Amino acid sequence: MPHQNNKQHQAIRPAYEQHGAEGFYQQFGASYRNPHEPVVAALLAQAVARWQPPLGRVLDLACGSGEASLALEAQGAVAIDAIDPYTYAAYAERTGRAAERYTFEQIAAGALAGRHYDTIVCSFALHLAPLSRLPALALQLSLLAGHLLIVTPHKRPHIQAAWGWAPLGEIAAERVRARCYLSTQRAHPR
């Protein structure tokens, strides 16, 4: 399977470079599949075991085709909401559930104000948020949930404490990283 994933990754890279991030997802979002899904699932399982984020109500932010949702369901997630303005059709087809279509910009401006989640997971997407919007986006997310799990193929994003999150740690596999943060803006059960 790694060979097939590598071929998928190689096929995505030129299109991604040609169209840019937003253009790629606008054009190919309905059929998107993350070629790194096995490592995403493995890292999320390790993250849940290590940091024990509550999984009662989860937000899968930039949900792709549902790889993080499916991995967290396997770890015991009870209720998962999903958001992605580009891959919502791929998510619905794969999971049988609808995804809302908010953008990072809309969320940074408060589109989700008043909602409450135990944990937010953002897989292979938060590093794409414009740096100028990342502080406001991170702060808005810190008001919504007690825990944030980021899975990224980069060292980015660099979430700073002033943006409402305290780092709990990082794990890595196959050049993919999972980081867990604890909100400094919300009370935490336990």
Contacts in CASP RR format, 6 or more apart in sequence:
PFRMAT RR
TARGET T0000
AUTHOR 0000-0000-0000
METHOD contacts of the structure
MODEL  1
MPHQNNKQHQAIRPAYEQHGAEGFYQQFGASYRNPHEPVVAALLAQAVAR
WQPPLGRVLDLACGSGEASLALEAQGAVAIDAIDPYTYAAYAERTGRAAE
RYTFEQIAAGALAGRHYDTIVCSFALHLAPLSRLPALALQLSLLAGHLLI
VTPHKRPHIQAAWGWAPLGEIAAERVRARCYLSTQRAHPR
1 38 0 8 1.000
2 38 0 8 1.000
5 35 0 8 1.000
5 36 0 8 1.000
5 37 0 8 1.000
5 38 0 8 1.000
6 35 0 8 1.000
8 33 0 8 1.000
8 35 0 8 1.000
9 35 0 8 1.000
9 36 0 8 1.000
12 24 0 8 1.000
12 35 0 8 1.000
15 24 0 8 1.000
15 27 0 8 1.000
15 28 0 8 1.000
16 24 0 8 1.000
18 24 0 8 1.000
19 26 0 8 1.000
19 27 0 8 1.000
21 128 0 8 1.000
22 86 0 8 1.000
25 32 0 8 1.000
25 86 0 8 1.000
25 87 0 8 1.000
26 86 0 8 1.000
29 64 0 8 1.000
29 86 0 8 1.000
29 87 0 8 1.000
29 89 0 8 1.000
29 90 0 8 1.000
30 87 0 8 1.000
30 89 0 8 1.000
30 90 0 8 1.000
31 90 0 8 1.000
32 64 0 8 1.000
32 65 0 8 1.000
32 86 0 8 1.000
32 87 0 8 1.000
32 90 0 8 1.000
33 65 0 8 1.000
33 67 0 8 1.000
33 90 0 8 1.000
34 40 0 8 1.000
34 64 0 8 1.000
34 65 0 8 1.000
34 67 0 8 1.000
34 123 0 8 1.000
34 124 0 8 1.000
36 124 0 8 1.000
36 153 0 8 1.000
36 174 0 8 1.000
36 176 0 8 1.000
37 67 0 8 1.000
39 173 0 8 1.000
39 174 0 8 1.000
39 176 0 8 1.000
40 67 0 8 1.000
40 68 0 8 1.000
40 71 0 8 1.000
40 123 0 8 1.000
40 124 0 8 1.000
40 151 0 8 1.000
40 176 0 8 1.000
41 67 0 8 1.000
41 70 0 8 1.000
41 71 0 8 1.000
41 74 0 8 1.000
42 173 0 8 1.000
43 151 0 8 1.000
43 171 0 8 1.000
43 172 0 8 1.000
43 173 0 8 1.000
43 176 0 8 1.000
43 177 0 8 1.000
43 178 0 8 1.000
44 68 0 8 1.000
44 71 0 8 1.000
44 72 0 8 1.000
44 75 0 8 1.000
44 121 0 8 1.000
44 123 0 8 1.000
44 149 0 8 1.000
44 151 0 8 1.000
44 178 0 8 1.000
45 71 0 8 1.000
45 74 0 8 1.000
45 75 0 8 1.000
46 171 0 8 1.000
46 173 0 8 1.000
46 178 0 8 1.000
47 53 0 8 1.000
47 149 0 8 1.000
47 171 0 8 1.000
47 178 0 8 1.000
47 180 0 8 1.000
48 55 0 8 1.000
48 72 0 8 1.000
48 75 0 8 1.000
50 171 0 8 1.000
50 180 0 8 1.000
51 147 0 8 1.000
51 168 0 8 1.000
51 169 0 8 1.000
51 180 0 8 1.000
53 118 0 8 1.000
53 119 0 8 1.000
53 146 0 8 1.000
53 147 0 8 1.000
53 149 0 8 1.000
53 180 0 8 1.000
54 118 0 8 1.000
54 119 0 8 1.000
54 146 0 8 1.000
54 147 0 8 1.000
54 189 0 8 1.000
55 72 0 8 1.000
55 75 0 8 1.000
55 76 0 8 1.000
55 77 0 8 1.000
55 78 0 8 1.000
55 118 0 8 1.000
55 119 0 8 1.000
56 77 0 8 1.000
56 78 0 8 1.000
56 79 0 8 1.000
56 118 0 8 1.000
56 119 0 8 1.000
57 78 0 8 1.000
57 79 0 8 1.000
57 81 0 8 1.000
57 116 0 8 1.000
57 117 0 8 1.000
57 118 0 8 1.000
57 119 0 8 1.000
58 69 0 8 1.000
58 72 0 8 1.000
58 77 0 8 1.000
58 79 0 8 1.000
58 80 0 8 1.000
58 81 0 8 1.000
58 117 0 8 1.000
58 118 0 8 1.000
58 119 0 8 1.000
58 120 0 8 1.000
58 121 0 8 1.000
59 80 0 8 1.000
59 81 0 8 1.000
59 82 0 8 1.000
59 83 0 8 1.000
59 115 0 8 1.000
59 117 0 8 1.000
59 119 0 8 1.000
59 120 0 8 1.000
59 121 0 8 1.000
59 144 0 8 1.000
59 145 0 8 1.000
60 66 0 8 1.000
60 68 0 8 1.000
60 69 0 8 1.000
60 72 0 8 1.000
60 80 0 8 1.000
60 81 0 8 1.000
60 82 0 8 1.000
60 83 0 8 1.000
60 99 0 8 1.000
60 121 0 8 1.000
60 123 0 8 1.000
61 83 0 8 1.000
61 84 0 8 1.000
61 107 0 8 1.000
61 120 0 8 1.000
61 121 0 8 1.000
61 122 0 8 1.000
61 125 0 8 1.000
61 126 0 8 1.000
61 141 0 8 1.000
62 83 0 8 1.000
62 84 0 8 1.000
62 87 0 8 1.000
62 104 0 8 1.000
62 122 0 8 1.000
62 123 0 8 1.000
62 124 0 8 1.000
62 125 0 8 1.000
62 126 0 8 1.000
63 69 0 8 1.000
63 82 0 8 1.000
63 83 0 8 1.000
63 84 0 8 1.000
63 87 0 8 1.000
63 88 0 8 1.000
63 91 0 8 1.000
63 99 0 8 1.000
64 84 0 8 1.000
64 87 0 8 1.000
64 90 0 8 1.000
64 91 0 8 1.000
64 123 0 8 1.000
64 124 0 8 1.000
64 125 0 8 1.000
65 87 0 8 1.000
65 90 0 8 1.000
65 91 0 8 1.000
65 93 0 8 1.000
65 94 0 8 1.000
66 82 0 8 1.000
66 90 0 8 1.000
66 91 0 8 1.000
66 94 0 8 1.000
66 95 0 8 1.000
67 123 0 8 1.000
68 121 0 8 1.000
68 123 0 8 1.000
68 151 0 8 1.000
69 77 0 8 1.000
69 80 0 8 1.000
69 82 0 8 1.000
69 91 0 8 1.000
69 95 0 8 1.000
69 97 0 8 1.000
70 94 0 8 1.000
70 95 0 8 1.000
72 80 0 8 1.000
72 121 0 8 1.000
73 80 0 8 1.000
80 97 0 8 1.000
81 100 0 8 1.000
81 117 0 8 1.000
82 88 0 8 1.000
82 91 0 8 1.000
82 95 0 8 1.000
82 97 0 8 1.000
82 98 0 8 1.000
82 99 0 8 1.000
82 100 0 8 1.000
83 99 0 8 1.000
83 100 0 8 1.000
83 101 0 8 1.000
83 102 0 8 1.000
83 107 0 8 1.000
84 91 0 8 1.000
84 99 0 8 1.000
84 101 0 8 1.000
85 101 0 8 1.000
85 102 0 8 1.000
85 103 0 8 1.000
87 99 0 8 1.000
88 98 0 8 1.000
88 99 0 8 1.000
88 100 0 8 1.000
88 101 0 8 1.000
91 97 0 8 1.000
91 98 0 8 1.000
91 99 0 8 1.000
92 98 0 8 1.000
92 99 0 8 1.000
102 111 0 8 1.000
102 112 0 8 1.000
104 128 0 8 1.000
104 129 0 8 1.000
104 130 0 8 1.000
104 133 0 8 1.000
104 137 0 8 1.000
105 133 0 8 1.000
107 137 0 8 1.000
107 140 0 8 1.000
107 141 0 8 1.000
108 133 0 8 1.000
108 136 0 8 1.000
108 137 0 8 1.000
108 140 0 8 1.000
109 136 0 8 1.000
109 140 0 8 1.000
110 140 0 8 1.000
112 140 0 8 1.000
112 144 0 8 1.000
113 140 0 8 1.000
113 143 0 8 1.000
114 143 0 8 1.000
114 144 0 8 1.000
115 144 0 8 1.000
116 144 0 8 1.000
116 145 0 8 1.000
117 144 0 8 1.000
117 145 0 8 1.000
117 146 0 8 1.000
118 145 0 8 1.000
118 146 0 8 1.000
118 147 0 8 1.000
119 145 0 8 1.000
119 146 0 8 1.000
119 147 0 8 1.000
119 148 0 8 1.000
119 149 0 8 1.000
120 141 0 8 1.000
120 144 0 8 1.000
120 145 0 8 1.000
120 147 0 8 1.000
120 148 0 8 1.000
120 149 0 8 1.000
121 148 0 8 1.000
121 149 0 8 1.000
121 150 0 8 1.000
121 151 0 8 1.000
122 148 0 8 1.000
122 149 0 8 1.000
122 150 0 8 1.000
122 151 0 8 1.000
123 150 0 8 1.000
123 151 0 8 1.000
124 151 0 8 1.000
124 152 0 8 1.000
124 153 0 8 1.000
126 134 0 8 1.000
126 150 0 8 1.000
126 152 0 8 1.000
126 157 0 8 1.000
127 152 0 8 1.000
127 153 0 8 1.000
127 154 0 8 1.000
127 156 0 8 1.000
127 157 0 8 1.000
129 137 0 8 1.000
129 157 0 8 1.000
134 157 0 8 1.000
134 159 0 8 1.000
134 163 0 8 1.000
135 160 0 8 1.000
135 162 0 8 1.000
135 163 0 8 1.000
138 157 0 8 1.000
138 159 0 8 1.000
138 160 0 8 1.000
138 163 0 8 1.000
138 164 0 8 1.000
138 165 0 8 1.000
139 163 0 8 1.000
139 164 0 8 1.000
139 185 0 8 1.000
141 148 0 8 1.000
141 165 0 8 1.000
142 148 0 8 1.000
142 163 0 8 1.000
142 164 0 8 1.000
142 165 0 8 1.000
142 183 0 8 1.000
142 184 0 8 1.000
142 185 0 8 1.000
142 186 0 8 1.000
143 183 0 8 1.000
143 185 0 8 1.000
143 186 0 8 1.000
144 186 0 8 1.000
145 183 0 8 1.000
145 186 0 8 1.000
146 182 0 8 1.000
146 183 0 8 1.000
146 186 0 8 1.000
146 188 0 8 1.000
147 180 0 8 1.000
147 181 0 8 1.000
147 182 0 8 1.000
147 183 0 8 1.000
148 159 0 8 1.000
148 165 0 8 1.000
148 180 0 8 1.000
148 181 0 8 1.000
148 183 0 8 1.000
149 178 0 8 1.000
149 179 0 8 1.000
149 180 0 8 1.000
149 181 0 8 1.000
150 157 0 8 1.000
150 159 0 8 1.000
150 177 0 8 1.000
150 178 0 8 1.000
150 179 0 8 1.000
150 181 0 8 1.000
151 176 0 8 1.000
151 177 0 8 1.000
151 178 0 8 1.000
152 176 0 8 1.000
152 177 0 8 1.000
152 179 0 8 1.000
153 175 0 8 1.000
153 176 0 8 1.000
153 177 0 8 1.000
154 177 0 8 1.000
155 177 0 8 1.000
159 165 0 8 1.000
159 167 0 8 1.000
159 179 0 8 1.000
159 181 0 8 1.000
161 184 0 8 1.000
164 183 0 8 1.000
164 184 0 8 1.000
164 185 0 8 1.000
165 181 0 8 1.000
165 182 0 8 1.000
165 183 0 8 1.000
165 184 0 8 1.000
166 181 0 8 1.000
166 182 0 8 1.000
166 183 0 8 1.000
166 184 0 8 1.000
167 179 0 8 1.000
167 180 0 8 1.000
167 181 0 8 1.000
168 179 0 8 1.000
168 180 0 8 1.000
168 181 0 8 1.000
168 182 0 8 1.000
169 179 0 8 1.000
169 180 0 8 1.000
170 177 0 8 1.000
170 178 0 8 1.000
170 179 0 8 1.000
170 180 0 8 1.000
171 177 0 8 1.000
171 178 0 8 1.000
172 178 0 8 1.000
182 188 0 8 1.000
END
